[in-house]
Amino acid sequence: MLSTPNSIKTLQRKLYHKAKQEPHFRFYSLYDKVCRADILSHAYDLVQANKGAPGIDGVSFESIREGEGKDVFLQRLEKELREKRYRCQAVRRVWIPKADGSRRPLGIPTIRDRVVQQAVKLVIEPVFEADFCDNSYGFRPKRSTHQAADAIAGALVTGHRRVIDADLSKYFDTIPHAKLLAVVAERIIDKGILSLLKQWLKAPVVEEEGRKRRNIGGGKGNRVGTPQGGVISPLLANLYLHLLDRIWVRHDIPRRYGAQLVRYADDFVILCKGSVDTPMQIVKTLLDKCDLRLNEKKTSVIDANRESFDFLGFTFQMRKSYRSGKVYPHVEPSKRSVERIKARIKELTNRRRTLVPLPVLVQEVNEALRGWTAYFHHGNSSHVMGRVKHFTEERMRKHLRIRHKVRTRTEGYNRFSTAYLYRCIGLYRVPTYAKWKRQAQALW
């Protein structure tokens, strides 16, 4: 992960403290910070580290490096920004398949636009970070899904076991521009910054079909939505739903109605001690004022004492410990999450891939396992991790039998033992211990 230069850290720290100390202060001079060479250079490095695809202009990082180079590219971009000649380009629309068979739209801005968006984000994020509430965990510095999972587990421990599992209907596509910009203007009144944000919100969305391109949305007449895929989109989406967090805190809903809100971007759950009727009505009223809607089909009310619910890839449910007999919040990777990693491992070890060099294949399997484990090795994941580990070993053993023409499973076990998989070919060993236990042992 790239470290932030000290000059940028100092600026961000000053902006954060100013915003924290003066909650009603409106920043009026930030555009010049976006044009700074060090900020644009760091923004370029951050965008490059994400390894995103080219935008509608087809320009990639490789073509920039082989052509004019990073320095000339950034100098030209800085000049455009300072002279107020910068105009964003159209967003390329691609479709990402979802687990349920449907597709999710993803908007890919050009590298040039992503760099400017990242520069703006570096400057304005500390201002809004000073205002964000503690119950918000998505797309924020030093915040994570694990913290959100821990907050849910903590609420379950304190008796908040009637759960509203909420789902917003097409959130990113329905954010009203006028109201979003009004929320931004509560803190930032710099016309240069607001102009850039408006450009990105109004950018045309273009879909490619072979050599043909067609405009499928966006443009000056568009008044709702922010394309998923832009660097600035998560911050803007988070900022708009901050209205929900803010009202929830100001009206003291947790104390008055015993309802804890845990939000990760546009996904959130409400954990209630008693009746869910009033908290549900409050949420619907607040979302209605924001021109947003709950997806009634996907929003459900769950009793965590009897049922489980999924959030951020984890499954939550109250269970009784077989050792102590006490009830505790059980948190483990969801069935869908396990099915996805198994499907990926199965794909990578398919018999058709025996021509792939074994070190390359093992590296691909290890990368998939490490990424999945880094996210899901949390809570009470030991048994699930054990199943994934066993599945991976069996798939690798089967693949090696096919690769080396070993006929029987018995011979396969003898030739490709567990020790062989880990010591000889370097397979990643999925941890099968609870992470919190290892941390506790370290403290002891």
C-alpha positions as CSV (number, residue, x, y, z in Angstrom):
1,M,0.0,0.0,0.0
2,L,1.3,3.4,-1.0
3,S,2.2,5.8,1.9
4,T,1.0,9.3,1.8
5,P,3.8,12.0,1.4
6,N,4.3,14.1,4.5
7,S,3.3,17.3,2.7
8,I,-0.1,15.9,1.8
9,K,-0.5,14.4,5.3
10,T,0.1,17.8,6.8
11,L,-2.5,19.5,4.6
12,Q,-5.1,16.7,5.3
13,R,-4.4,17.0,9.1
14,K,-4.9,20.8,9.0
15,L,-8.2,20.5,7.0
16,Y,-9.5,17.8,9.4
17,H,-8.7,19.8,12.5
18,K,-10.3,22.9,11.1
19,A,-13.4,21.1,10.1
20,K,-13.6,19.3,13.5
21,Q,-13.1,22.5,15.5
22,E,-15.6,24.5,13.5
23,P,-18.5,22.3,12.5
24,H,-20.2,25.2,10.6
25,F,-17.2,26.5,8.7
26,R,-17.5,26.4,4.9
27,F,-14.3,25.9,3.0
28,Y,-13.9,28.4,0.1
29,S,-10.3,27.9,-1.1
30,L,-9.5,24.3,-1.9
31,Y,-9.2,24.2,-5.7
32,D,-5.6,25.4,-5.7
33,K,-4.7,22.5,-3.5
34,V,-6.0,20.1,-6.1
35,C,-3.6,21.6,-8.7
36,R,-0.5,21.0,-6.6
37,A,2.1,18.9,-8.3
38,D,2.7,16.6,-5.3
39,I,-1.0,15.9,-4.9
40,L,-1.5,15.1,-8.6
41,S,1.6,12.9,-8.6
42,H,0.4,10.9,-5.6
43,A,-3.1,10.7,-7.1
44,Y,-1.6,9.2,-10.2
45,D,0.3,6.6,-8.2
46,L,-2.8,5.7,-6.3
47,V,-4.9,5.3,-9.4
48,Q,-2.1,3.2,-11.1
49,A,-1.9,1.0,-8.0
50,N,-5.6,0.1,-8.4
51,K,-4.7,-1.5,-11.8
52,G,-7.9,-0.3,-13.5
53,A,-8.9,-0.7,-17.1
54,P,-8.6,2.1,-19.7
55,G,-11.5,4.5,-20.2
56,I,-13.4,5.5,-23.3
57,D,-10.2,7.0,-24.9
58,G,-8.3,3.7,-24.6
59,V,-5.3,5.3,-22.9
60,S,-3.6,2.9,-20.4
61,F,-0.8,3.4,-18.0
62,E,1.5,1.5,-20.3
63,S,0.7,3.8,-23.2
64,I,1.4,6.9,-21.0
65,R,4.7,5.4,-19.9
66,E,5.8,4.5,-23.4
67,G,4.5,7.8,-24.8
68,E,4.8,11.2,-23.2
69,G,5.6,9.8,-19.7
70,K,4.1,10.5,-16.3
71,D,5.8,13.8,-15.7
72,V,4.7,15.4,-19.0
73,F,1.2,13.9,-18.6
74,L,0.8,15.5,-15.1
75,Q,2.3,18.8,-16.2
76,R,-0.3,19.1,-19.0
77,L,-3.1,18.1,-16.6
78,E,-1.9,20.6,-14.0
79,K,-1.9,23.4,-16.6
80,E,-5.4,22.5,-17.7
81,L,-6.7,22.6,-14.1
82,R,-5.0,25.9,-13.3
83,E,-6.3,27.6,-16.4
84,K,-9.8,26.1,-15.8
85,R,-9.7,24.3,-19.2
86,Y,-10.2,20.8,-17.8
87,R,-13.3,19.1,-19.1
88,C,-14.1,15.5,-18.1
89,Q,-14.6,12.8,-20.8
90,A,-17.4,10.3,-21.1
91,V,-17.6,7.3,-18.8
92,R,-17.2,3.8,-20.3
93,R,-20.0,1.4,-19.2
94,V,-19.2,-2.2,-18.6
95,W,-21.3,-4.9,-16.9
96,I,-20.1,-7.0,-14.0
97,P,-21.9,-10.4,-13.5
98,K,-23.4,-10.9,-10.0
99,A,-23.8,-14.1,-8.1
100,D,-27.6,-14.2,-8.7
101,G,-27.1,-14.2,-12.5
102,S,-27.9,-10.5,-12.9
103,R,-25.4,-7.8,-13.9
104,R,-24.2,-4.7,-12.1
105,P,-23.3,-1.6,-14.2
106,L,-19.8,-0.2,-13.7
107,G,-18.7,3.1,-15.0
108,I,-15.0,3.5,-15.9
109,P,-13.7,7.1,-16.3
110,T,-10.5,7.7,-18.3
111,I,-7.2,7.7,-16.4
112,R,-7.0,11.4,-16.8
113,D,-10.3,11.9,-15.1
114,R,-9.6,9.3,-12.4
115,V,-6.4,11.1,-11.5
116,V,-8.2,14.4,-11.0
117,Q,-11.0,12.7,-9.0
118,Q,-8.3,11.1,-6.8
119,A,-6.7,14.5,-6.3
120,V,-10.0,16.1,-5.3
121,K,-10.7,13.2,-3.0
122,L,-7.3,13.7,-1.2
123,V,-8.2,17.3,-0.5
124,I,-11.9,17.2,0.4
125,E,-12.2,13.8,2.2
126,P,-10.6,15.1,5.5
127,V,-13.3,17.8,5.6
128,F,-16.2,15.3,5.5
129,E,-14.3,12.7,7.6
130,A,-14.5,15.2,10.5
131,D,-18.3,15.1,10.2
132,F,-19.0,11.4,9.6
133,C,-20.7,9.5,12.4
134,D,-19.2,6.5,14.2
135,N,-21.8,4.1,12.8
136,S,-20.5,4.5,9.3
137,Y,-17.7,2.2,8.2
138,G,-17.7,2.1,4.3
139,F,-15.0,3.7,2.2
140,R,-13.5,5.7,5.1
141,P,-9.8,5.9,6.2
142,K,-9.0,3.5,9.1
143,R,-12.4,1.9,8.9
144,S,-13.1,-1.6,7.7
145,T,-15.8,-4.3,7.3
146,H,-14.3,-6.1,10.3
147,Q,-15.1,-3.1,12.5
148,A,-18.6,-3.1,11.1
149,A,-18.9,-6.8,11.9
150,D,-17.6,-6.2,15.4
151,A,-20.2,-3.5,15.9
152,I,-23.0,-5.8,14.9
153,A,-21.7,-8.5,17.2
154,G,-21.5,-6.0,20.0
155,A,-25.1,-4.9,19.5
156,L,-26.2,-8.5,19.5
157,V,-24.5,-9.1,22.8
158,T,-26.4,-6.1,24.4
159,G,-29.7,-7.5,23.4
160,H,-30.3,-5.8,20.0
161,R,-31.5,-9.0,18.3
162,R,-34.5,-7.9,16.2
163,V,-32.7,-7.0,13.0
164,I,-33.8,-4.9,10.0
165,D,-31.7,-6.1,7.1
166,A,-32.2,-3.2,4.7
167,D,-31.5,-2.9,1.0
168,L,-31.7,0.3,-1.0
169,S,-33.2,0.2,-4.4
170,K,-30.7,1.2,-7.1
171,Y,-28.9,3.6,-4.7
172,F,-26.1,4.8,-7.0
173,D,-28.5,5.3,-9.9
174,T,-31.0,7.4,-7.9
175,I,-28.9,9.9,-5.9
176,P,-30.4,13.4,-6.9
177,H,-27.6,15.7,-8.0
178,A,-29.2,18.9,-6.7
179,K,-29.5,17.5,-3.1
180,L,-26.1,15.9,-3.2
181,L,-24.4,19.1,-4.2
182,A,-26.4,20.9,-1.6
183,V,-24.9,18.5,1.0
184,V,-21.4,19.2,-0.3
185,A,-22.0,22.9,-0.2
186,E,-22.8,22.7,3.5
187,R,-19.0,22.4,3.9
188,I,-17.4,23.4,0.6
189,I,-18.4,26.5,-1.3
190,D,-15.3,26.6,-3.6
191,K,-16.8,27.1,-7.1
192,G,-13.9,25.2,-8.7
193,I,-14.5,22.1,-6.6
194,L,-18.2,22.2,-7.1
195,S,-17.8,22.7,-10.8
196,L,-15.6,19.6,-11.0
197,L,-18.1,17.5,-9.1
198,K,-20.9,18.7,-11.3
199,Q,-18.9,17.7,-14.4
200,W,-18.4,14.2,-13.2
201,L,-22.1,13.8,-12.2
202,K,-23.2,15.0,-15.6
203,A,-20.6,13.0,-17.6
204,P,-22.1,11.0,-20.6
205,V,-22.1,7.3,-20.2
206,V,-21.1,5.4,-23.3
207,E,-21.4,1.6,-24.0
208,E,-19.2,-0.1,-26.6
209,E,-20.6,-2.9,-28.8
210,G,-17.8,-4.1,-31.0
211,R,-16.6,-1.0,-32.9
212,K,-19.8,0.9,-32.2
213,R,-20.5,3.3,-29.3
214,R,-23.8,4.5,-28.1
215,N,-24.7,7.0,-25.4
216,I,-26.9,5.3,-22.8
217,G,-27.1,7.9,-20.1
218,G,-25.6,10.9,-18.3
219,G,-25.2,14.2,-20.0
220,K,-26.3,17.7,-19.1
221,G,-30.0,16.8,-18.8
222,N,-29.2,14.0,-16.3
223,R,-30.3,14.9,-12.7
224,V,-29.8,11.7,-10.8
225,G,-27.1,9.0,-10.2
226,T,-23.4,8.7,-9.8
227,P,-21.6,6.0,-11.9
228,Q,-20.1,3.1,-9.8
229,G,-16.5,2.8,-10.7
230,G,-15.4,6.4,-10.4
231,V,-12.8,7.3,-7.7
232,I,-15.0,10.0,-6.2
233,S,-18.3,8.1,-6.3
234,P,-17.9,6.1,-3.0
235,L,-17.2,9.4,-1.1
236,L,-20.2,11.2,-2.7
237,A,-22.4,8.2,-2.1
238,N,-21.2,8.0,1.5
239,L,-21.7,11.7,2.0
240,Y,-25.3,11.6,0.8
241,L,-26.3,8.8,3.2
242,H,-24.5,10.7,6.0
243,L,-27.9,12.6,6.2
244,L,-29.4,9.3,7.6
245,D,-26.6,8.9,10.1
246,R,-26.7,12.5,11.2
247,I,-30.5,12.5,11.9
248,W,-30.2,9.2,13.6
249,V,-27.7,10.6,16.0
250,R,-29.2,14.0,16.5
251,H,-32.6,12.6,17.3
252,D,-31.0,10.1,19.7
253,I,-32.8,7.1,18.1
254,P,-30.5,4.6,19.8
255,R,-31.5,5.7,23.3
256,R,-35.2,6.5,22.5
257,Y,-36.1,3.4,20.5
258,G,-33.2,1.0,21.3
259,A,-32.1,0.8,17.7
260,Q,-28.5,0.7,16.6
261,L,-27.6,1.6,13.0
262,V,-24.6,0.0,11.3
263,R,-23.9,1.3,7.8
264,Y,-21.3,0.3,5.2
265,A,-21.8,2.7,2.2
266,D,-25.3,1.9,0.9
267,D,-25.6,-1.4,2.9
268,F,-27.0,-1.1,6.4
269,V,-28.7,-3.0,9.2
270,I,-30.7,-1.7,12.2
271,L,-30.5,-3.8,15.3
272,C,-33.4,-3.3,17.7
273,K,-34.0,-4.3,21.3
274,G,-37.8,-4.1,21.1
275,S,-40.2,-3.4,18.3
276,V,-38.9,-2.7,14.8
277,D,-42.0,-0.8,13.7
278,T,-40.9,2.7,14.7
279,P,-37.3,2.4,13.6
280,M,-38.5,1.0,10.2
281,Q,-40.9,3.9,9.8
282,I,-38.2,6.5,10.7
283,V,-35.9,5.0,8.1
284,K,-38.6,5.1,5.4
285,T,-39.5,8.7,6.2
286,L,-35.8,9.8,6.1
287,L,-35.1,8.0,2.9
288,D,-38.3,9.4,1.3
289,K,-37.0,12.9,2.1
290,C,-33.7,12.0,0.4
291,D,-35.6,10.7,-2.7
292,L,-34.4,7.2,-2.0
293,R,-36.4,4.0,-1.6
294,L,-36.1,0.7,0.3
295,N,-36.2,-2.4,-1.8
296,E,-39.2,-4.0,-0.1
297,K,-38.5,-7.5,-1.6
298,K,-34.9,-7.7,-0.3
299,T,-35.5,-5.8,3.0
300,S,-36.4,-8.2,5.8
301,V,-36.9,-8.4,9.6
302,I,-35.0,-11.2,11.4
303,D,-34.9,-12.6,14.9
304,A,-31.2,-13.2,15.5
305,N,-32.0,-15.6,18.3
306,R,-33.6,-18.0,15.8
307,E,-32.4,-17.0,12.4
308,S,-29.2,-15.9,10.7
309,F,-28.6,-12.9,8.5
310,D,-25.9,-12.0,6.0
311,F,-24.1,-8.7,5.9
312,L,-20.8,-7.8,4.1
313,G,-20.2,-11.4,3.2
314,F,-20.5,-12.7,6.8
315,T,-23.3,-14.6,8.5
316,F,-24.5,-13.5,11.9
317,Q,-26.6,-15.5,14.4
318,M,-26.8,-16.0,18.2
319,R,-25.6,-19.5,19.1
320,K,-25.0,-21.4,22.4
321,S,-21.4,-22.4,23.1
322,Y,-21.0,-26.1,23.4
323,R,-18.3,-25.5,26.0
324,S,-19.7,-22.9,28.4
325,G,-23.4,-23.1,27.5
326,K,-23.5,-19.3,27.1
327,V,-25.2,-17.6,24.1
328,Y,-22.8,-15.6,21.9
329,P,-22.9,-13.8,18.5
330,H,-21.5,-16.3,16.0
331,V,-19.8,-14.6,13.0
332,E,-18.5,-16.6,10.1
333,P,-18.2,-16.3,6.3
334,S,-21.5,-16.7,4.6
335,K,-22.4,-19.7,2.4
336,R,-22.3,-17.6,-0.7
337,S,-18.8,-16.3,0.1
338,V,-17.6,-19.9,0.6
339,E,-19.3,-21.0,-2.6
340,R,-17.5,-18.2,-4.5
341,I,-14.0,-19.1,-3.3
342,K,-14.7,-22.8,-4.0
343,A,-15.9,-22.0,-7.5
344,R,-12.7,-19.9,-8.1
345,I,-10.4,-22.7,-6.9
346,K,-12.3,-25.2,-9.0
347,E,-11.9,-23.0,-12.0
348,L,-8.2,-22.5,-11.5
349,T,-7.6,-26.3,-11.0
350,N,-9.7,-27.4,-13.9
351,R,-8.4,-30.3,-15.9
352,R,-8.2,-28.1,-19.0
353,R,-5.4,-26.1,-17.2
354,T,-2.9,-28.9,-17.1
355,L,-0.9,-27.1,-19.8
356,V,-0.4,-24.1,-17.5
357,P,3.0,-24.4,-15.7
358,L,2.5,-25.7,-12.2
359,P,4.3,-22.8,-10.5
360,V,2.0,-20.3,-12.3
361,L,-1.1,-22.3,-11.4
362,V,-0.1,-22.6,-7.7
363,Q,0.6,-18.8,-7.6
364,E,-2.9,-18.1,-9.0
365,V,-4.5,-20.4,-6.4
366,N,-2.4,-18.8,-3.7
367,E,-3.4,-15.3,-4.7
368,A,-7.1,-16.2,-4.7
369,L,-6.8,-17.9,-1.2
370,R,-4.8,-15.1,0.3
371,G,-7.2,-12.4,-0.8
372,W,-10.2,-14.4,0.4
373,T,-8.6,-15.3,3.7
374,A,-7.4,-11.7,4.4
375,Y,-11.1,-10.6,4.3
376,F,-12.9,-13.6,5.9
377,H,-10.4,-14.7,8.6
378,H,-12.4,-12.9,11.3
379,G,-14.8,-13.9,14.0
380,N,-15.7,-17.6,14.4
381,S,-14.2,-18.6,11.0
382,S,-12.2,-21.7,12.1
383,H,-14.6,-24.4,10.8
384,V,-15.3,-22.6,7.6
385,M,-11.6,-22.0,7.0
386,G,-11.0,-25.7,7.6
387,R,-13.5,-26.7,5.0
388,V,-12.0,-24.4,2.4
389,K,-8.5,-25.7,3.2
390,H,-9.7,-29.3,2.8
391,F,-11.5,-28.5,-0.4
392,T,-8.4,-26.8,-1.8
393,E,-6.1,-29.7,-1.0
394,E,-8.5,-32.1,-2.7
395,R,-8.8,-30.0,-5.8
396,M,-5.0,-29.6,-6.0
397,R,-4.5,-33.4,-5.5
398,K,-7.0,-34.2,-8.2
399,H,-5.4,-31.7,-10.6
400,L,-1.9,-33.3,-9.9
401,R,-3.3,-36.8,-10.5
402,I,-4.6,-35.7,-13.9
403,R,-1.4,-33.7,-14.7
404,H,0.8,-36.7,-13.9
405,K,-1.6,-39.4,-15.1
406,V,-2.0,-41.0,-11.7
407,R,-5.0,-43.4,-11.9
408,T,-6.1,-44.1,-8.4
409,R,-7.0,-41.8,-5.5
410,T,-4.9,-44.0,-3.1
411,E,-1.8,-43.6,-5.2
412,G,-2.6,-39.9,-5.5
413,Y,-2.7,-39.5,-1.7
414,N,0.6,-41.4,-1.4
415,R,2.4,-39.4,-4.1
416,F,0.8,-36.0,-3.4
417,S,0.6,-35.9,0.4
418,T,-0.4,-32.9,2.4
419,A,3.3,-32.3,3.2
420,Y,4.1,-32.4,-0.5
421,L,1.4,-29.8,-1.3
422,Y,2.7,-27.3,1.2
423,R,6.5,-28.0,1.2
424,C,7.2,-29.0,-2.4
425,I,4.9,-27.0,-4.6
426,G,4.3,-24.1,-2.1
427,L,0.5,-24.1,-1.7
428,Y,-0.8,-21.4,0.6
429,R,-1.9,-22.9,3.9
430,V,-5.3,-21.6,4.8
431,P,-5.3,-20.7,8.6
432,T,-7.7,-22.9,10.6
433,Y,-7.5,-21.1,13.9
434,A,-9.7,-18.3,15.2
435,K,-7.8,-15.0,14.7
436,W,-8.8,-13.7,18.0
437,K,-7.4,-16.8,19.7
438,R,-4.0,-16.3,18.1
439,Q,-4.0,-12.6,19.2
440,A,-5.0,-13.6,22.8
441,Q,-2.1,-16.2,22.9
442,A,0.3,-13.4,21.8
443,L,-0.9,-11.3,24.7
444,W,-0.5,-14.1,27.2
